[in-house]
Amino acid sequence: MTHRIRRADYFYTTVPDVPGEAYRLLSLLAELGIGLLAFHAIPIGPSHTQFTLFPDDPLRLRDEGKKAGLVLDGPHPAFLVQGDDV
């Protein structure tokens, strides 16, 4: 079993916790040509969800996201561990 550990940057964004918002956000990123290495979603409070986005190109997410009106907090440094889940 091999693992890959690398440095990555991530961003936070918060969306309303309603059906379809995750799809809307991920579709927008795809339309902008922004690939993700990983993402995580967690509910915060009764009416919002916070997404953690690990883009393959942090500068592109920052620039294109700003043009598209996304409110992003980041980039923040992290380590991304990828491997087989056994």
C-alpha positions in Angstrom: 0.0 0.0 0.0 1.5 3.3 -1.1 0.7 6.7 0.2 1.5 10.1 -1.2 2.0 13.0 1.1 2.3 16.4 -0.4 1.8 20.1 0.5 -1.5 21.6 -0.7 -3.4 24.8 -0.3 -7.0 24.9 0.7 -9.9 27.4 0.8 -13.1 27.6 2.8 -16.4 28.8 1.4 -19.8 28.7 3.1 -23.1 28.1 1.3 -26.7 27.9 2.4 -27.7 24.4 3.6 -30.4 23.7 1.0 -30.7 21.0 -1.6 -28.7 21.7 -4.7 -26.1 24.1 -3.3 -23.3 21.6 -3.3 -24.1 20.7 -6.9 -24.3 24.4 -7.9 -20.9 25.1 -6.3 -19.2 22.1 -7.8 -20.7 22.7 -11.2 -19.5 26.3 -11.2 -16.0 25.1 -10.4 -16.2 22.7 -13.3 -17.4 25.4 -15.7 -14.5 27.6 -14.6 -12.1 24.7 -15.4 -11.0 24.4 -11.7 -10.0 20.9 -10.8 -10.1 19.7 -7.2 -7.7 17.3 -5.5 -10.2 16.9 -2.6 -13.1 18.6 -0.9 -14.9 18.3 2.3 -18.3 19.5 3.4 -19.5 19.9 7.0 -22.7 21.5 8.3 -22.2 24.6 10.5 -25.1 25.8 12.4 -28.7 25.0 11.4 -28.6 26.7 8.0 -25.2 26.6 6.4 -22.6 24.2 5.1 -18.9 24.9 4.9 -16.9 23.5 2.0 -13.1 23.0 2.2 -11.7 23.0 -1.3 -8.3 21.7 -2.2 -7.8 23.0 -5.8 -5.1 21.6 -8.1 -4.3 25.3 -9.0 -4.8 27.6 -6.0 -4.1 30.8 -7.9 -6.7 29.9 -10.5 -9.3 29.2 -7.9 -8.6 32.5 -6.2 -8.7 34.5 -9.4 -11.6 32.8 -11.2 -13.6 32.4 -8.0 -13.3 36.1 -7.3 -14.5 36.9 -10.8 -17.5 34.5 -10.3 -18.4 36.1 -7.0 -17.3 33.3 -4.7 -16.4 34.4 -1.2 -13.3 32.3 -0.4 -11.2 32.2 2.8 -7.6 31.2 1.9 -5.3 29.9 0.7 -4.3 28.0 3.8 -1.4 25.5 3.9 -2.0 21.8 4.5 -0.6 18.4 3.9 -2.7 16.1 1.7 -2.4 12.4 2.2 -3.6 10.2 -0.5 -3.5 6.4 -0.7 -5.4 3.1 -0.6 -8.0 2.8 2.0 -7.5 -0.6 3.5 
